[in-house]
Amino acid sequence: MPKHRSQSPLHPWLQRSLSILMIPLLLISVLIIQPQVSEAASGGRIGGGSFRAPSMPRSGGLNRSYGGGYSRGYGGGIGFPFIIPIFGFGGGGLFGFLILMAIVGVLVNAFRSAGSGGGTAIGGDRVNTINPGPVSLIQVQVGLLASAKALQSDLRQLAATADTSQASGLQRVLQDTTLALLRQPELWVYANAECGSVPFSAAESTFNRLSMTERSKLRQELTSNVGGVRTTSGDLAQRGDADATSEYIVVTLLVASRRPMTIKQADNGEALRETLRILGSTASSDLIALEVIWQPDGSGDVLSADELVTAYPNLQHL
């Protein structure tokens, strides 16, 4: 009598186990990575980009997506509930934690899709969706002495003139910001550089989570130019140089790129210089999204040493 092959219990067992574990682990992860609102200084923000992939023209009833894309605006938040990471990865602190959760979340989705058959039915046939390649996420933070007043003016001027609705405009913002930082190496005091690569399907939610974490450190955004929209909060007179008693200025660059990128840990001036040069040379065709966030930006605002350590615990002394 022929033997009937039984279905492997691996997938159902794994799905049940993950489902049981996900609820408590999700609660723990939310408590750990929930951005903490800072009572520090006001700041500014320039950014834009899109994680939307273009569609291939229909041919024979089949419509597939491929490659990267660029369109105005980006949004969204954490979609799939990620779980605790299970393998090592570049980057530390919150950045590395979110990168690892993104990868694990995609793997869990893949297991679920495999268990349910996967694919998309078109015209009675089941086809697999073609996803773009992985996305490199890079975050660089530089803490400068507050005497770098020209940097604040440069960033405000850039926010007033840059076209952040276009890839070329974002590339200009990235290049001009890295150049402004490179021109004041004598004022560098602290820095941190981290990078990672995540699947395209998890890149937007991870980028947005990192962006929200950094934005939550500002009391308010006095200067803003995002996706081609310029906004101001409060009285224009509030924008200006920090108070003379302010000790530091911090600039955060968050980049999403189609091209694989490798950067060094910014534990000394030369490593930071090389990292800024690599970021500044990113081509507009590779740039998916960009955020430049700085503080303080308000006239009379102060970012003290205690506030710096509290809001940016991963900064390393150069």
N, C-alpha and C positions, 0 to 999 in steps of 0.2 A: 504494500500500500504506500503510495507516494507521501513523502513528508511535506507538510505545509510549513513554509518559512514564516515564523512569527516576527512581527514588527519589533525592532530594537526598542527597549524601554528607556534608552538613554535620553532621548529628547523630552518625552513627557515627564520623566523623573526630574530632569534638569529644570524644566519650566516650573514645575511645582515647587522645587526647592528655592529657585530664584524668587518666585512670587511670595513665598513665606518670608524670605530674608529681606525683600525690598522695602517693606513698610517700615520696620525699625531702623534699617540702615539709611533710608531716605530721611527719616526724622533726625537721625544723628548728623547726617551730612548737612541738612538745612541749618541745624544749630551751629555747626562748625563754620560753614562758609557764608553765613548770612552777613552781608556787608554791615559794618558798624558805622553809624552816622557820627561824623566827627564834628566837634564844635570849633574846628580850626577856621582858617581864613576862607574868604570867598576865592573864586578862581575863574578860569576861562576854559573854553573847549572849542576845538575845530575838528571836524570829521565828516565822514560820509562813506558811501560805498554800497555794494550789494552782493549778496550771496546767491542771487537767482541765476540759474543756469538757463541758457537759451534753448529753444526747441528746434530740432531738425525739421525741415519742411516735410510734409506728409508725402509718402511714396508707398503706393500699394496698401493704403489703410493703416500703415504703421508710423507712429510718431514717437521718436525717442529723443531723450535729452542727452547732451554730451558737453564736455568741456566746461570752462568757466564762463562767466557772464558778467556784464556790468550794466546796471540800471540805477536810476535814482532812488536813494533812500534805502534804509534797512531797518528791521525791527524784530519783534518777536522776543521770546524768552526761552527759558529752559523748557524743553518739550518732554522727552522721555525721562522718567525718573532714573537717574544714574545710581550706581552702587559703588561701594568701596573699591578702589583700584587694586589690581592683583599682580601688576608687574611694574618694574622700574621704568622711569622715563626722565628725560631732561627737564630741568626746572625744579624749583622747590616752593614751599609755602603754598599759598592759595592757587597760584598759577599752575604749578605741577599737579595739584590735586584735581583741579577742574579739567585739565588735559586728560588725565587718566580716567576720570569719570566719563568723559565724552567717548573715549575708546571703548570702555567696558559697556556703556550704554548701546553703542552700535552693535557690539557683539551679541548682546542680549536680544536686540531687535532681530538680528540675523537668525538666531536660534528660533525665535518665535515665527519668523517668516518661513523657515525650513519646516517647522512643525505643521504649519497650516497650508503648505503647498507652495507658497510664494508666487511671485510673478503677477502680471496684470493681463486680464483677459481682453483681447481685442479681436472682434470678428470671430469669436469662437475659439481662437488660438491663445495659448498662454505664452507670454513673452516675459523676459527679464528686463528690468529697467537698467539702462546704462548710466552709472553715476560718474560725475567728474572725479578726478584724482584727489589725493589728500591735500589739505590746506595747511600751510605753515603759519603758526601764530607766534608772534614775537612781542615781548613786552620789555621795554627799556625805561628805567627811571633814573633820573639824575638829580641829586641834591646839590645846589650851588649856594655860595654865600649870597646874602641878600644884597650885596653891593652890585650884583648883576642886574641893575635896573634896566639897562638897554635891552635885555632879553625880554622883559615884560612888554616894553614898547614895541619890540619887533613882532611879538606874537599877537598883540592887539592890532597892529597894522596889517598883519597877515590875515587875521580874521575879517578885517574890514574890506579886503580886496580880493581874497581867493575865491575861485569858483569851485565849491566843493560838490557840485552836482555832476562833475565830469572827472574821469580818471586822470586826465592831464592836470586838472586843477589840484587834485589830491596829491599827485606826485610832486607838484610844486610845493605844496604845504610840507610834505615830508622832507624834501630836499632843503628847503629854506630853514626848517626847524633844526635839522641835523647840522646845517652850516652854522646857524646861530650858536648852537652848543659847542661846536668844534672851535669856534673863534674865542672862547673864553675858558680854556683849560685851566688857567691859574685859579679859577673860582670853583672848580669841581671839588667837592668834599666827600660826597657819598654817591654810590651808584648800585644798580642791580639790573642784570640782563638775564632773561629767561626765554627759551623757545621750545616749541613742540610741534608735532604734526598730528592732525586729527582728520578723520574721514570727512568728506565734504558735507555729508548729511548732519554732522554734529558741529560743524565749524561755526555757523551763525549763532546758535544758542550759547556756545562756549565763549565766543567773542563778546556777545552782549552781556553775559554774566560778568566777564572781566571788566568791561566798560562800566557797568553799573557799580561794581565794587569800587572802582577808582572815583567815579563821579560822586559817590556817597560820602567821600572824604571832604567835599567842598560844602561850605555853609550855603552857598548859592553860586550860580553861574552868571557872572556879570557880563562876560563876553562870550558869545556863542555864534558859530557859523557851521551848521551841520546840514548836509544834503542840499546845499544851495539856499538854505533859509537862515537869515541873520536875525537873531533876537537879542534883546537886552532885558535884564532884570533890575528893577529899581531905577533910581535916578542915574543918568549918565555921569553925573558928577562923582558918583561912587567909584567909578573905574579910575584907576591911577596907580602910581607906584605905592609899594608897601611902606608902612611906617618905618622911620629910621631905626627903631629898636628891633625890627624884624631880623631874625638871624639867618633864615634860609628861604630859598625859592626851590620848588620841586617841579620838574617837568616829566610827564609820563607819555611815552609813545607806545601805542598798541597797533600792531600791523598784522593784517591777514594777507598772505601772498600765495599765488599759485605755484611759484617756484620754490623748491626745497631750499631752505636756508639754515646755515649753521653759524652760530655766534659763540664767542667765548664768554665765560663768566667775567663780569666787569669788576674784578677785584683789584685792578690797578689802572692808572691813567692810560697806558698804552692799549690795554684790552678794550677799554671803553672807547678810545679813539677809533680803533679798528671796527668795532661794532657799529658806531655811528656812521662810519664811511660805508659799510655794507648796507645799512638801512637806506642811507641817502641815495645809493645807486640803484635802488629798486626801480624797475621799468614800470611805466604806467600800465602796460598790458598785463603785468603780473600782479599789480596791486588790486586786491579785492575790496578791502576796507581799511580805514585809518581813523585813529583817535589820537589827538594831541590834547592833553589836559594839564593845566598848570595852576599852581597856587603859591602865594597869594596873588590876587589881581585887583583887589579893592584898595582905594586910597585910604591909608591908615591901617590896613590889615597887617597882622603879625603872624608869622609861622615860627614859633619858638622851637628850641631844641627838644623839649618834652613833647610837643605836638608832633614834631617830625618823627621821633622814635615810636610814638603811639600809632600814628597813621601809616607809617611806612616801615614796619619792623624788619623787612628783608633787605633794606639798604645796607651796603657794606662800606666801611671807611676806606677811601682810596689811599 
